[in-house]
């Protein structure tokens, strides 16, 4: 299952799932593997880093698009032995368009989750890079022209809701042809546009419409509508695309984050895509369990640390009214790593793919980049500006942010609309005796010194570690008691501060980390979750529930 709703009524789409022939380069395993999944689900490959190959044949004919929702972390795709595309980044969608004779055609996907100089974003880190075809693969049958995307940008005016609708249309024909593009919302026509496509031409159309009788999207009433675009050749429908949208507007006003013109305070979790033995390939029912626990705690938002999330998870957030800070891929990179010649191109491509494919999700309230990277140097600043400029060129309707840990040294707060800072008072040794209030006040003073105190202020990470089941009367470090005590003290001070627009606890669940982090991560896990990797509640869960007002 790749979406919660039907994205096409005319275009034929099928998932290329099931069991594929699979082998790893070093010969340690050869057999069958489910798609989608991580190859770490095979016990013999639990810590495998390297190349692997997937192979399967399908009946294909005509204009065909292979759409990969996520392959970790590099992919080379072959059809009948011929290369058709390459892609870098585990967490963004890519596709290959083909024209094939009717018959059986073999698809081979070579994947590689090892680290190299050619990989600037996937490095040894405080989370684990699982390998494989980790998200669904779709086979789409295309006609003479195709709708690549529709984007809607709602605006709240004095007379009601308006929206700009932008579509990209691409010819798959060798002949010039005329078409009509018709839009509908919830089954009701809203407009149409005539267009002419030259052979293999790609064009973008933009129109504005008024919507007088729609219900606004809010977390309390997350009203969703199906926006449909249908392409006609004469009166014959040749392609369509359906997406779910919501009418909401996100703005900043001074220190406030406004949702449909009203101040909104974020109470959230940081969440990695990591689920015990399943790795980062998470099925719908496991996603639902996560969101049920998150809703139970009283949280109203999630930060997708530190990469774009599965679109199925974003669909669930849309439906359940949970706001999302979606983040492009990068965490904790130093200046040498960001000087890698691949860094800027790979980051820009990740941003482009993330925003293009996730633009319509009403739950997404901001775009984030470069968690805990070098926002304290002039070189780093140029990187932040370059990436933020690309976001602004693709979407001007959402604020931008990054999570900083360069306490009292950051020089990039002016580049964003939301100021976000990670802080761990009472936990890490260098902050162990610092009260949350005192540390928060000092950080806000620093933001004021940089001239950015007029912006919303978010505590983007805060928390402490605790190992599930480890209880100690002394409440020593790594005990559930110490974690609960620290979170209680942290949240008491943070939520009492009226200048704090939002707080995101680090983190929702325990996650696997690269083994090189073993000296500060018992079990080779980041143990700061309020639930463990099996979603068993720690004492800290009830602390969060009390502060967030959960039921």
URGI-V628985 format. One record per pair of residues at least 6 apart in sequence whose C-alpha atoms are under 6 Angstrom apart, sorted by the first residue. I is the first residue (numbers start at 0). J is the second residue. Records with the same first field share a line. If there is no record, write none. Layout:
# URGI-V628985
I=J ; J
This chain:
# URGI-V628985
1=311
2=311
6=240 ; 241
7=239 ; 240 ; 241
9=238 ; 239
10=238
11=139 ; 140
12=138 ; 139
13=137 ; 138
14=136 ; 137
15=136 ; 137
16=34
17=33 ; 34
18=31 ; 32 ; 33
19=31 ; 32 ; 54 ; 55
20=30 ; 31 ; 53 ; 54
21=29 ; 30 ; 31 ; 32 ; 52 ; 53
22=28 ; 29 ; 51 ; 52
23=51
24=50 ; 51
35=132 ; 133 ; 134 ; 135
36=133 ; 280
37=130 ; 131 ; 133
38=130 ; 131
39=45
48=112 ; 113
49=111 ; 112 ; 113
50=110 ; 111
51=109 ; 110
52=108 ; 109
53=107 ; 108
54=106 ; 107
55=105 ; 106
56=104 ; 105 ; 106
57=103 ; 104
58=102 ; 103
59=101 ; 102
60=99 ; 100 ; 101
61=98 ; 99
62=97 ; 98 ; 141
63=96 ; 97 ; 139 ; 140 ; 141
64=95 ; 96 ; 138 ; 139
65=94 ; 95 ; 137 ; 138
66=93 ; 94 ; 136 ; 137
67=92 ; 93 ; 94 ; 136
68=92 ; 134 ; 135
69=89 ; 90 ; 91 ; 92 ; 133 ; 134
70=89 ; 131 ; 132 ; 133
71=89 ; 112 ; 130 ; 131
72=88 ; 89 ; 112
73=86 ; 87 ; 110 ; 111
74=85 ; 86 ; 109 ; 110
75=85 ; 108 ; 109
76=82 ; 83 ; 84 ; 107 ; 108
77=83 ; 106 ; 107
78=105 ; 106
79=104 ; 105
90=307
112=130
119=341 ; 342
120=329
123=513
124=513
125=512
126=511 ; 512
127=511 ; 512 ; 513
133=280
142=237
143=171 ; 172
144=169 ; 170 ; 171
145=168 ; 169 ; 238
146=167 ; 168
147=167 ; 168
148=166 ; 167
149=165 ; 166
150=164 ; 165 ; 359
151=163 ; 164
152=162 ; 163
153=161 ; 162 ; 246
154=160 ; 161 ; 162
159=211
160=210
161=208 ; 209 ; 210
162=207 ; 208
163=206 ; 207
164=205 ; 206
165=204 ; 205
166=203 ; 204
167=202 ; 203
168=201 ; 202
169=200 ; 201
170=199 ; 200
171=199
172=198
173=198
174=198
175=196 ; 197 ; 198
176=195 ; 196
177=194 ; 195
178=193 ; 194 ; 231 ; 232
179=192 ; 193 ; 230 ; 231
180=191 ; 192 ; 229 ; 230
181=190 ; 191 ; 228 ; 229
182=188 ; 189 ; 190 ; 227 ; 228
183=189 ; 226 ; 227
184=225 ; 226
185=224 ; 225
215=246 ; 247
216=222 ; 245 ; 246 ; 247
218=320
221=320
223=244 ; 245
224=243 ; 244
225=242 ; 243
226=241 ; 242
227=240 ; 241
228=239 ; 240
229=238 ; 239
230=236 ; 237 ; 238
231=237
244=359
245=361
247=259
248=258 ; 259
249=257 ; 258
250=257
251=257
253=453 ; 454
254=453 ; 454 ; 455
255=262 ; 455
256=262 ; 263
257=263
264=500 ; 501
265=501
266=298 ; 299 ; 300 ; 501 ; 502
267=298 ; 299 ; 300 ; 301 ; 503
268=301 ; 503 ; 504 ; 506 ; 507
269=301 ; 302 ; 503 ; 504 ; 505 ; 506 ; 507
270=303 ; 304 ; 507
271=304
272=279
273=279 ; 510
274=532
275=532 ; 533
295=549 ; 550
296=544 ; 549
297=544 ; 547 ; 548 ; 549
299=321
300=321 ; 322 ; 323
301=323
302=323 ; 324
303=325 ; 326
305=326 ; 328
306=326 ; 327 ; 328
307=326 ; 327
317=362
322=362 ; 363
323=362 ; 363 ; 364
324=363 ; 364 ; 365
325=366 ; 367
326=366 ; 367 ; 368
327=350 ; 368
329=369
330=369 ; 370
331=371 ; 372
332=372
333=373
365=397 ; 398 ; 399
366=399
367=399 ; 400 ; 401
368=401
370=401 ; 402
371=402 ; 403 ; 404
373=379
374=380 ; 409 ; 411
375=408 ; 409 ; 410
380=411
398=416
399=415 ; 416
400=415 ; 417
402=419 ; 420
403=420 ; 421
404=421
407=445
417=455
418=456
419=456 ; 457 ; 458 ; 459
420=458 ; 459
421=458 ; 459 ; 460
422=460 ; 461
423=461
424=430 ; 431 ; 433 ; 435
425=431 ; 432
426=463
435=489
436=492
446=452
455=500
456=499 ; 500
457=499 ; 500 ; 501 ; 502
458=502
459=502 ; 503
460=503 ; 504 ; 505
461=504 ; 505
462=486 ; 504 ; 505
463=482 ; 527
464=477 ; 482 ; 526 ; 527
465=477 ; 478 ; 479 ; 482 ; 526 ; 527
466=477 ; 478 ; 526
469=478
470=478 ; 479
474=480 ; 481
475=481
479=538
483=538 ; 539
506=527 ; 528
507=528 ; 529
508=528 ; 529 ; 530 ; 531 ; 532
509=525 ; 526 ; 528 ; 531 ; 532
510=524 ; 525
511=524
512=523 ; 524
514=523
517=523
529=537 ; 539 ; 540
530=536 ; 537
